[in-house]
Amino acid sequence: MDIRQLEYFLAIVDRGGFNRAASALYVSQPSLSQAVRALERDLGSELFHRIGRRAVLTEAGKALIEPAREAVRSLETARASVAAVHELREGRLDVASMPSQAVEPLTSLVSAFCRRYPGVSVAINAAFTSRDVIDMVRTGAVELGLLASTGPVSDKEVVSHALGRQRFVLVVPADGPFAGRTAVEYEELGGQRLIVGQPGTGMRAYVDALRERGIEFTVAVETEHRVSLMPLVLAGVGLAVVTDSWRDLAGRLGARVLDIEPENTLDIALVARRGILSPAAAAFVTAATADAALVTAAASEAVS
């Protein structure tokens, strides 16, 4: 078994088949198939059921994914450490983020990081829930993750670094309800048409809690695509409860943002995989945690 075989295996898993994996790796499909067969012989088990042009993971293949990612990530960490000599002249950092936190504070964190280490490429991966972020970090799909939760993140599976809090706000179209207001009481959401996220997200948990309190509203749209929030609000489809990371963007697009009283917040955390981090990931964590004021300043600027 060698690391190239594991990289080929993961490419097939991530790309959904041999053809796409071969194209992404710039190798011929016969070469890719030969490497996978050699890996299967070494392991003494088939990793894929080959059904026509499809490749379906066997139970053995599923079991290999996490250790394969860990092995590849460990080698990448070693290579980066030697090549860059911790100067971060080059390299890549993989980060997963929930949609709202990808707006802020991730934008500020990445901006500051890229100014200091312009040779490092940052890849941002989408994750819809805090569980998604933790799983991506835990399994080695990414090194770092940014998430929001209703309480502190347990360090059982990942290492967590608290970055601050974000409050819930209401985004309404310019000609929508609550004209001339800067805040609403949560009871006033009763009778409104709301745009909500899927279960497992903070914004969905908040509106579900409203219903548990006896506040009735209509779910106009349930969306996994957070980029559709602002267009839907501006089109008058409904109102959206989001975190105030959206405040600045919503205002620039022409929507109004109102505080929801009493204040209710989510905890924002940067999570890292256990073990030795790559130089890029270690530098990112150090910058984010050593200057937590960066996050606070960004949130304060968005509110102003």
HUHU-V17509 format. One record per residue. N is the residue number from 1. OMEGA is omega in radians with two decimals (999 if undefined). D_FIRST is the distance of its C-alpha to the first C-alpha in Angstrom with 1 decimal. Layout:
BEGIN
{{N & OMEGA & D_FIRST} {N & OMEGA & D_FIRST}}
END
This chain:
BEGIN
{{1 & 3.03 & 0.0} {2 & -3.03 & 3.8} {3 & 3.13 & 7.0} {4 & 3.12 & 8.5} {5 & 3.11 & 6.8} {6 & 3.10 & 8.0} {7 & 3.10 & 11.1} {8 & 3.12 & 11.7} {9 & -3.11 & 11.5} {10 & 3.10 & 13.9} {11 & 3.10 & 16.1} {12 & 3.12 & 16.7} {13 & -3.04 & 17.7} {14 & -3.10 & 19.9} {15 & 3.06 & 21.4} {16 & 3.10 & 22.1} {17 & -3.08 & 20.8} {18 & -3.09 & 19.1} {19 & -3.12 & 22.2} {20 & 3.13 & 22.7} {21 & 3.14 & 19.1} {22 & 3.12 & 19.2} {23 & -3.12 & 22.5} {24 & -3.10 & 21.5} {25 & -3.09 & 18.5} {26 & 3.04 & 20.8} {27 & 3.10 & 18.6} {28 & 3.14 & 19.8} {29 & 3.09 & 19.1} {30 & 3.12 & 18.1} {31 & 3.12 & 15.4} {32 & -3.13 & 14.2} {33 & 3.14 & 14.6} {34 & 3.13 & 12.8} {35 & 3.14 & 9.6} {36 & 3.10 & 10.0} {37 & 3.10 & 10.9} {38 & 3.10 & 7.9} {39 & 3.13 & 6.0} {40 & 3.09 & 9.1} {41 & 3.12 & 9.2} {42 & -3.09 & 6.2} {43 & -3.13 & 8.2} {44 & -3.12 & 11.4} {45 & 3.05 & 13.0} {46 & 3.14 & 14.2} {47 & -3.12 & 13.7} {48 & 2.87 & 16.7} {49 & -3.13 & 20.1} {50 & -3.09 & 21.1} {51 & -3.04 & 24.8} {52 & 3.10 & 26.4} {53 & -3.10 & 25.1} {54 & 3.07 & 24.0} {55 & -3.09 & 20.6} {56 & -3.10 & 21.2} {57 & 2.97 & 18.7} {58 & 3.08 & 18.6} {59 & 3.09 & 19.0} {60 & 3.10 & 15.3} {61 & 3.11 & 14.6} {62 & -3.12 & 17.3} {63 & -3.08 & 15.9} {64 & -2.99 & 12.6} {65 & -3.06 & 14.6} {66 & 3.10 & 15.9} {67 & 3.10 & 13.1} {68 & 3.11 & 11.0} {69 & -3.14 & 14.3} {70 & -3.14 & 14.7} {71 & -3.14 & 11.5} {72 & -3.14 & 12.4} {73 & -3.14 & 16.0} {74 & 3.12 & 15.6} {75 & 3.10 & 14.1} {76 & 3.12 & 16.9} {77 & 3.13 & 19.3} {78 & 3.14 & 18.5} {79 & -3.11 & 18.8} {80 & -3.12 & 22.0} {81 & -3.12 & 23.4} {82 & -3.04 & 23.1} {83 & -3.06 & 24.2} {84 & -3.11 & 27.1} {85 & 3.08 & 28.1} {86 & 3.08 & 29.2} {87 & 3.10 & 31.8} {88 & 3.06 & 30.3} {89 & -3.14 & 31.1} {90 & 3.11 & 28.4} {91 & -3.09 & 25.7} {92 & 3.10 & 25.4} {93 & 3.12 & 26.4} {94 & -3.11 & 25.6} {95 & 3.02 & 28.5} {96 & -3.14 & 29.4} {97 & 2.95 & 33.1} {98 & -2.99 & 35.6} {99 & -3.09 & 38.1} {100 & -3.13 & 41.2} {101 & 3.03 & 39.4} {102 & 3.05 & 37.8} {103 & 3.13 & 41.5} {104 & 0.32 & 42.3} {105 & -3.05 & 41.2} {106 & -3.14 & 38.0} {107 & -3.13 & 40.0} {108 & -3.12 & 41.7} {109 & -3.14 & 38.6} {110 & 3.12 & 36.6} {111 & 3.14 & 39.7} {112 & -3.13 & 40.2} {113 & -3.10 & 36.6} {114 & 3.07 & 36.5} {115 & -3.10 & 39.8} {116 & -3.10 & 38.5} {117 & -3.06 & 35.0} {118 & -3.14 & 35.5} {119 & -3.12 & 32.4} {120 & 3.09 & 30.1} {121 & 3.13 & 29.5} {122 & 3.08 & 29.9} {123 & -3.12 & 28.4} {124 & -3.13 & 30.4} {125 & -3.10 & 29.0} {126 & 3.03 & 31.5} {127 & -3.02 & 31.7} {128 & -3.09 & 34.8} {129 & 3.09 & 35.1} {130 & 3.09 & 34.4} {131 & 3.10 & 32.1} {132 & -3.12 & 30.1} {133 & -3.11 & 29.9} {134 & -3.14 & 28.8} {135 & 3.14 & 26.1} {136 & 3.11 & 24.7} {137 & -3.08 & 24.8} {138 & -3.07 & 23.5} {139 & 3.11 & 20.4} {140 & 3.07 & 19.6} {141 & 3.03 & 20.7} {142 & 3.10 & 23.3} {143 & -3.06 & 24.2} {144 & 3.09 & 27.9} {145 & 3.12 & 30.3} {146 & -3.05 & 34.0} {147 & 3.05 & 35.9} {148 & -3.13 & 39.3} {149 & -3.13 & 40.2} {150 & 3.10 & 43.4} {151 & 3.14 & 42.7} {152 & 3.14 & 40.4} {153 & 3.11 & 36.7} {154 & 3.11 & 35.2} {155 & -3.09 & 32.8} {156 & -3.07 & 31.0} {157 & -3.11 & 28.1} {158 & 3.05 & 28.4} {159 & -3.03 & 30.6} {160 & 3.09 & 33.8} {161 & -3.13 & 36.2} {162 & -3.13 & 39.6} {163 & -3.14 & 41.0} {164 & -3.11 & 44.3} {165 & 3.04 & 45.8} {166 & -3.14 & 46.9} {167 & 3.08 & 49.9} {168 & 3.10 & 50.4} {169 & 3.13 & 52.8} {170 & 3.11 & 54.3} {171 & -3.11 & 54.0} {172 & 3.09 & 56.9} {173 & -3.08 & 58.2} {174 & -3.12 & 61.0} {175 & -3.10 & 63.5} {176 & -3.10 & 62.1} {177 & 3.11 & 63.5} {178 & -3.14 & 64.4} {179 & 3.10 & 66.1} {180 & -3.10 & 67.0} {181 & 3.02 & 64.9} {182 & -3.13 & 62.2} {183 & 3.06 & 61.2} {184 & 2.99 & 61.4} {185 & -3.06 & 61.5} {186 & 3.11 & 58.6} {187 & -3.10 & 61.3} {188 & 3.07 & 62.3} {189 & 3.07 & 59.1} {190 & 3.14 & 60.7} {191 & -3.12 & 61.7} {192 & 3.01 & 59.4} {193 & -3.04 & 56.8} {194 & 3.00 & 53.4} {195 & -3.02 & 50.1} {196 & 3.06 & 47.3} {197 & -3.12 & 43.5} {198 & 3.09 & 41.3} {199 & -3.12 & 41.0} {200 & 3.12 & 38.9} {201 & -3.14 & 40.3} {202 & -3.11 & 42.9} {203 & 3.11 & 45.5} {204 & 3.12 & 45.3} {205 & -3.12 & 45.6} {206 & -3.10 & 48.7} {207 & 3.06 & 50.5} {208 & 3.11 & 49.6} {209 & 3.09 & 51.3} {210 & -3.13 & 54.4} {211 & 3.10 & 54.7} {212 & 3.09 & 54.5} {213 & 3.11 & 57.4} {214 & 3.13 & 59.4} {215 & -3.07 & 59.1} {216 & 3.11 & 59.0} {217 & 3.12 & 57.5} {218 & 3.03 & 56.2} {219 & -3.13 & 52.5} {220 & -3.12 & 53.0} {221 & 2.93 & 49.3} {222 & -3.02 & 46.0} {223 & 2.98 & 43.3} {224 & -3.07 & 39.7} {225 & -3.07 & 40.2} {226 & 3.11 & 41.7} {227 & 3.13 & 42.7} {228 & -3.06 & 45.2} {229 & -3.06 & 47.1} {230 & 3.08 & 49.4} {231 & 3.14 & 50.3} {232 & 3.10 & 51.1} {233 & -3.09 & 53.3} {234 & 3.10 & 55.0} {235 & 3.10 & 55.7} {236 & -3.12 & 57.5} {237 & -3.13 & 55.2} {238 & 3.10 & 55.1} {239 & -3.09 & 54.6} {240 & 2.99 & 51.3} {241 & -3.12 & 50.6} {242 & 3.03 & 47.9} {243 & -3.05 & 47.2} {244 & 2.97 & 49.2} {245 & -3.14 & 46.2} {246 & -2.94 & 47.6} {247 & -3.07 & 51.1} {248 & -3.14 & 51.2} {249 & 3.14 & 49.5} {250 & 3.13 & 51.7} {251 & -3.13 & 54.8} {252 & 3.12 & 53.9} {253 & 3.09 & 53.5} {254 & 3.08 & 56.9} {255 & 3.06 & 56.2} {256 & -3.12 & 57.9} {257 & -3.10 & 56.0} {258 & 3.03 & 57.8} {259 & 3.05 & 56.9} {260 & -3.13 & 56.8} {261 & -0.12 & 58.9} {262 & -3.06 & 58.3} {263 & 3.07 & 55.2} {264 & -2.98 & 51.9} {265 & 2.97 & 48.7} {266 & 3.06 & 44.9} {267 & 3.13 & 42.8} {268 & -3.08 & 40.5} {269 & 2.97 & 37.3} {270 & -3.12 & 34.3} {271 & -3.11 & 31.3} {272 & 3.08 & 28.1} {273 & 3.11 & 24.8} {274 & -3.13 & 24.8} {275 & -3.08 & 23.2} {276 & 3.10 & 23.3} {277 & 3.03 & 24.3} {278 & 3.10 & 23.7} {279 & -3.13 & 26.9} {280 & -3.14 & 28.1} {281 & 3.13 & 27.8} {282 & 3.13 & 29.5} {283 & 3.13 & 32.3} {284 & 3.12 & 32.8} {285 & -3.13 & 33.2} {286 & -3.12 & 35.5} {287 & -3.09 & 37.7} {288 & -3.07 & 37.9} {289 & -3.12 & 38.8} {290 & -3.13 & 40.9} {291 & 3.12 & 43.2} {292 & 3.11 & 43.6} {293 & 3.12 & 46.9} {294 & 3.12 & 45.1} {295 & -3.14 & 44.4} {296 & -3.14 & 47.9} {297 & 3.14 & 49.5} {298 & 3.13 & 47.6} {299 & -3.13 & 48.8} {300 & 3.14 & 52.3} {301 & 3.12 & 52.5} {302 & -3.13 & 51.4} {303 & -3.08 & 54.2} {304 & 999 & 56.9}}
END
